[in-house]
Amino acid sequence: MRILLTLICLACAGAASALETARSLAASGAPRLALARVEQLQPREPAAPRWAEWEALRLTLLADLKRNDEALKRAAALPGNMPQPELRRSLLAAARAAVAAGQGAQARAYAARLLWQAEPAPGEARSARLLVIESHIAGRQGEAAFRAMLRFEQDYRPLERNIAGRFVEALLDLGLDQEAVNWLASLEDTSALKLRLRLRAALIGADAAIAQARAQIARLDKAGGAAGYWQVLAEAAARQGNGVLRIEALERLLNHAGGNDDMRRLRTPAQELWQAYLSEAQAAANRNQVLAGDDTAWTDFAGRRLGASPHESRALFAWLARNGKARETRLGAQLQLAFSLYQGGLDHAALHLFSDDSFTAEAIDPQARYLLGEIAETRNRPAAAVRFWQGLAAPPNAARGDWEVRLATMQWRSGAADAAVGTVRALAKSANPLAGPAASRALALAREVLAAGQPAVAEAMLAALLPAAGHEQAREMLLALGGIAQSAAQFARAADYYLRAALADGARATDALALQARLAAAVNLARAGYREDARTQYQWVIGNSKDAAQIEFARRELSRL
């Protein structure tokens, strides 16, 4: 019995250590790694010791990583007898996930359960009440949000500046300008938000707001802190009826959204930019007496305006992309619009603009899709790259296989591992050998997959591509496959890969890589029980290597057989 109790205590201590490690990983800014550890080590049964602590951490990490559907599914299955501290953390995470998923009523239900049934600590109650406010904001329930804000301020006065700023920003977005004035004095005097509120509340004129915003943009834009001032410019331009300035501001504002792929949040700015383009295009055409329906005249006019006013030119191309009579006109205008944004340093704006619901990927010009996918690849937005590239043939002059491996890499990074393997396997069916750059890129992809802890996916990719790889790349692939097999304790299989790598340059290959592969093959042969085969390999290394360390290692291992 004493031995059994000791073993139980050791198991609990190990679980506690693993849990603390996962928490430390999360606290150090590695939530994905922490979640992977939770998924691997959390007990499967809710009745297991410390299961609730693991579950609270899992829900928190899922909410942090915006995996909201998973978080809500697990939250719905929380046991009724969960300890109060872990239950409160779980309910807070569930409410956050529900707000992010646009499920306001569900978020408020979780918050109410926390506030009225779980005896929250003061900080937990405060967080829950803020989530209730955010749920009303997300549902565009302005009056309810405003009332909740007033009650929150009454209980937590004086209000922190960042909370007051969030209230003002949300109320302005909801069109409740006069209500937002309640927190005017709480805002930083030189902030973009205060300037925007003053403009919206008619406490400053559009000209003065534009001048102040321009001055701040000149100071901040290179540092990336000017987004709020571009918002001021867009709203001031709208008040003035200045379409070109509004386009400039909206383009910059959309570009400042960067790599954020949450289109629930970005759909409205993209739609506003499309509307601004179409409105300005019609105004410019009327001023210059360009007839509607004359695709040639519109295209010529857009091209002439490109140097003098790129914003007006892009508006005209946007109008043609939507309303051109001929399909060729629409496709050509899409390419011109995307390329003009790209040349203007507005990469992210181009991606968000063409990710709008107005276009399916198939309806976009193929050359524009190549360009947009390359932008997404460069800007580390793999999901966008896959959207634009999926279904396209390899571009002209692409090295053999390079296009397919790039697509597979984007599929892997966007979370579509099965699609990535499928792309690689389809590539491998061709009889032509891979070009060197494609094989090198494939190896890099396999190493990336391995580093992410997915050896089976990496092995599937490498095994498929091996017959099509060139001589040098094939040897590197064999070495990588040997490492994967060895890590899975498949020693005979690992020895096979390593020995094939050693012999890739011919049976008498004696370069450093071949010798290392022979030693690795010998080690795995011995582990697999093929002692005589292992002996032969060690003897070969002793007779052919000029590296004293290798010879010593081979002799030592040989003596153990």
ZIRASUL-V694133 format. One record per pair of residues at least 12 apart in sequence whose C-alpha atoms are under 8 Angstrom apart, sorted by sequence separation. I is the first residue (numbers start at 1). GAP is how many residues later the second one is. D is the distance in Angstrom with one decimal. If there is no record, write none. Layout:
# ZIRASUL-V694133
I|GAP|D  I|GAP|D
This chain:
# ZIRASUL-V694133
22|12|4.9  42|12|5.9  59|12|5.5  95|12|4.3  133|12|5.3  168|12|4.9  217|12|6.5  233|12|7.5  234|12|4.7  254|12|7.8  301|12|8.0  302|12|7.4  321|12|5.0  338|12|5.8  373|12|4.2  408|12|4.3  446|12|4.8  466|12|7.8  482|12|4.3  502|12|4.2  522|12|4.4  542|12|6.5  22|13|7.5  42|13|7.7  94|13|7.2  95|13|7.0  115|13|7.2  167|13|7.2  168|13|7.6  184|13|7.5  196|13|8.0  216|13|7.1  217|13|7.6  233|13|7.0  234|13|7.6  285|13|7.8  320|13|5.9  321|13|5.2  372|13|7.2  373|13|7.2  407|13|7.6  408|13|7.2  446|13|7.7  481|13|7.3  482|13|6.9  501|13|6.8  502|13|6.7  521|13|7.6  522|13|7.3  541|13|6.9  542|13|7.3  95|14|8.0  114|14|7.5  195|14|6.9  234|14|8.0  302|14|5.5  373|14|7.9  482|14|7.6  502|14|7.9  22|15|6.3  59|15|7.6  75|15|7.1  95|15|5.5  133|15|6.1  168|15|6.7  214|15|7.6  234|15|5.1  254|15|6.4  302|15|6.3  318|15|6.8  373|15|5.4  408|15|5.9  446|15|7.0  462|15|6.3  482|15|4.9  502|15|5.2  522|15|5.6  539|15|7.4  22|16|6.7  38|16|6.8  59|16|7.5  75|16|7.4  94|16|6.8  95|16|6.1  132|16|7.9  133|16|6.8  167|16|7.9  168|16|7.9  181|16|7.3  213|16|5.2  233|16|6.0  234|16|6.2  253|16|8.0  254|16|7.0  317|16|5.0  318|16|7.0  372|16|6.7  373|16|5.9  407|16|7.7  408|16|6.6  446|16|7.0  481|16|6.5  482|16|5.5  501|16|6.4  502|16|5.7  521|16|7.7  522|16|6.4  538|16|5.1  111|17|5.3  180|17|7.5  213|17|7.3  299|17|7.8  317|17|7.0  390|17|7.7  538|17|7.2  92|18|7.3  111|18|7.3  149|18|7.2  165|18|7.8  231|18|6.8  298|18|7.1  299|18|7.2  370|18|7.1  389|18|7.1  405|18|7.7  463|18|7.7  479|18|6.6  499|18|6.4  519|18|7.1  19|19|7.7  39|19|8.0  75|19|6.1  91|19|5.7  92|19|6.8  164|19|6.1  213|19|6.8  214|19|7.9  230|19|5.1  231|19|7.4  250|19|7.3  317|19|6.8  318|19|6.5  369|19|5.1  370|19|6.5  404|19|6.6  405|19|6.7  443|19|7.6  462|19|7.1  478|19|5.3  479|19|5.8  498|19|5.1  499|19|5.8  518|19|6.4  519|19|6.8  538|19|7.8  539|19|7.9  38|20|6.5  91|20|6.9  111|20|7.4  177|20|7.3  181|20|7.5  213|20|6.6  230|20|7.3  317|20|5.8  369|20|6.4  404|20|7.0  442|20|7.8  478|20|6.5  498|20|6.6  518|20|7.9  538|20|6.4  111|21|6.8  165|21|7.7  192|21|7.6  299|21|7.7  351|21|6.4  386|21|6.7  71|22|7.8  72|22|5.9  91|22|7.7  92|22|7.5  130|22|7.9  164|22|6.4  165|22|6.3  210|22|7.3  230|22|6.8  231|22|6.6  250|22|7.6  251|22|6.9  298|22|7.5  314|22|7.9  350|22|7.4  385|22|7.9  459|22|6.2  478|22|7.1  479|22|6.2  498|22|6.4  499|22|5.5  519|22|7.4  18|23|7.6  35|23|6.4  71|23|6.4  91|23|6.3  108|23|7.7  129|23|7.4  164|23|7.0  177|23|6.4  178|23|6.6  209|23|7.2  210|23|5.7  230|23|5.9  250|23|5.9  314|23|5.6  404|23|6.7  478|23|5.5  498|23|5.0  518|23|7.3  535|23|6.2  107|24|7.5  108|24|5.5  169|24|7.1  177|24|6.2  209|24|7.5  351|24|7.8  386|24|6.1  497|24|7.8  72|25|6.7  107|25|7.0  146|25|7.6  161|25|5.9  168|25|7.8  172|25|7.5  227|25|7.6  295|25|7.5  351|25|7.2  370|25|7.8  385|25|6.6  386|25|6.1  459|25|7.0  475|25|7.8  476|25|7.5  495|25|7.1  496|25|7.1  35|26|6.4  71|26|6.6  72|26|7.0  88|26|6.0  161|26|6.2  210|26|6.5  227|26|5.8  247|26|6.6  314|26|7.2  361|26|6.6  366|26|7.4  401|26|6.7  475|26|4.9  495|26|4.2  515|26|6.7  535|26|7.4  34|27|7.9  35|27|7.7  108|27|7.0  159|27|7.9  161|27|7.7  209|27|6.9  210|27|8.0  361|27|5.7  383|27|7.0  474|27|7.9  475|27|7.8  494|27|7.1  495|27|7.0  69|28|7.7  107|28|6.5  165|28|7.3  284|28|7.6  347|28|6.5  382|28|4.8  383|28|7.2  386|28|7.9  495|28|7.8  32|29|7.9  60|29|7.5  68|29|4.8  142|29|7.0  168|29|7.8  207|29|7.6  227|29|6.1  247|29|6.1  295|29|6.1  339|29|7.6  355|29|7.8  382|29|6.9  455|29|6.2  475|29|6.3  495|29|5.2  31|30|6.2  52|30|6.5  56|30|5.5  60|30|6.9  63|30|5.9  67|30|7.7  68|30|6.9  88|30|6.4  105|30|7.5  206|30|5.0  246|30|7.2  247|30|6.8  295|30|6.7  310|30|7.7  334|30|7.0  335|30|6.5  338|30|6.5  383|30|7.8  439|30|6.2  443|30|7.9  494|30|6.5  495|30|5.7  515|30|7.1  531|30|6.5  52|31|7.2  55|31|7.9  56|31|7.1  59|31|6.1  63|31|7.3  66|31|7.1  87|31|7.6  104|31|4.5  206|31|7.5  281|31|6.9  293|31|7.2  295|31|7.7  334|31|6.5  382|31|5.9  383|31|4.9  439|31|7.6  68|32|7.0  69|32|7.5  88|32|6.8  92|32|7.7  99|32|7.3  103|32|7.6  104|32|6.6  142|32|6.1  224|32|7.6  280|32|7.1  293|32|6.6  335|32|6.7  339|32|7.7  382|32|5.2  400|32|8.0  492|32|6.4  31|33|7.7  32|33|7.6  46|33|7.6  53|33|5.9  56|33|5.8  57|33|7.9  60|33|5.1  63|33|6.5  68|33|6.2  95|33|7.8  102|33|7.6  137|33|6.7  146|33|7.5  199|33|7.9  206|33|6.9  243|33|6.8  331|33|6.6  332|33|7.1  335|33|4.7  338|33|7.8  351|33|7.5  377|33|7.3  400|33|7.7  401|33|5.7  402|33|7.4  405|33|6.5  436|33|8.0  440|33|6.8  443|33|7.8  471|33|7.4  491|33|4.9  492|33|6.0  16|34|7.9  23|34|7.5  31|34|7.4  52|34|6.0  56|34|4.8  59|34|5.9  63|34|5.2  66|34|7.4  84|34|6.3  104|34|7.0  140|34|6.6  142|34|7.3  206|34|7.0  281|34|5.1  282|34|8.0  295|34|6.9  299|34|7.8  331|34|4.8  334|34|6.7  338|34|7.4  400|34|5.6  401|34|6.7  433|34|8.0  434|34|5.6  435|34|7.7  436|34|6.9  439|34|6.1  443|34|6.8  491|34|6.6  510|34|6.9  19|35|6.9  26|35|7.7  52|35|7.8  55|35|7.5  59|35|7.0  84|35|8.0  92|35|7.8  96|35|6.7  99|35|6.8  104|35|6.3  193|35|6.6  196|35|7.7  277|35|7.9  280|35|6.3  281|35|4.8  400|35|5.2  402|35|6.7  403|35|7.9  406|35|7.7  433|35|4.5  434|35|5.3  435|35|7.3  492|35|8.0  510|35|7.0  519|35|7.3  526|35|7.7  88|36|7.7  92|36|6.6  95|36|6.9  99|36|5.3  102|36|6.3  192|36|5.1  196|36|5.3  243|36|7.6  244|36|7.0  280|36|7.9  399|36|6.1  402|36|4.2  405|36|6.8  409|36|6.2  421|36|7.1  425|36|7.1  428|36|5.9  432|36|6.8  433|36|5.8  434|36|6.5  491|36|6.2  492|36|5.4  12|37|7.6  102|37|7.0  137|37|7.9  192|37|5.3  195|37|7.2  199|37|7.5  243|37|5.5  277|37|7.3  278|37|6.2  401|37|5.5  402|37|7.8  405|37|6.0  424|37|6.1  428|37|5.3  431|37|7.2  433|37|6.5  436|37|7.4  491|37|5.3  277|38|4.1  278|38|7.5  281|38|6.4  399|38|7.5  400|38|6.9  401|38|7.9  427|38|7.8  430|38|8.0  479|38|7.3  486|38|7.4  99|39|7.0  276|39|7.7  277|39|7.2  399|39|7.1  402|39|7.5  421|39|6.9  425|39|5.6  428|39|7.6  192|40|7.2  278|40|6.8  417|40|7.3  421|40|5.8  424|40|7.0  425|40|7.3  428|40|6.2  277|41|6.3  278|41|5.3  424|41|7.1  277|42|6.9  274|44|7.3  248|63|6.3  247|64|6.4  244|67|6.2  244|68|6.2  274|79|7.8  273|80|7.9  270|82|6.5  271|82|7.9  270|83|5.3  271|85|7.3  266|86|7.4  270|86|6.5  259|89|6.8  267|89|6.3  258|90|5.5  267|90|8.0  255|91|5.8  257|91|7.3  258|91|7.9  255|92|6.9  256|92|7.6  257|92|7.9  255|93|4.8  256|93|7.9  263|93|7.9  252|94|7.2  254|94|7.2  255|94|4.3  251|95|7.3  254|95|5.1  255|95|7.9  252|97|7.4  251|98|6.1  254|98|7.3  259|120|7.2  261|120|7.9  259|121|7.5  259|122|6.3
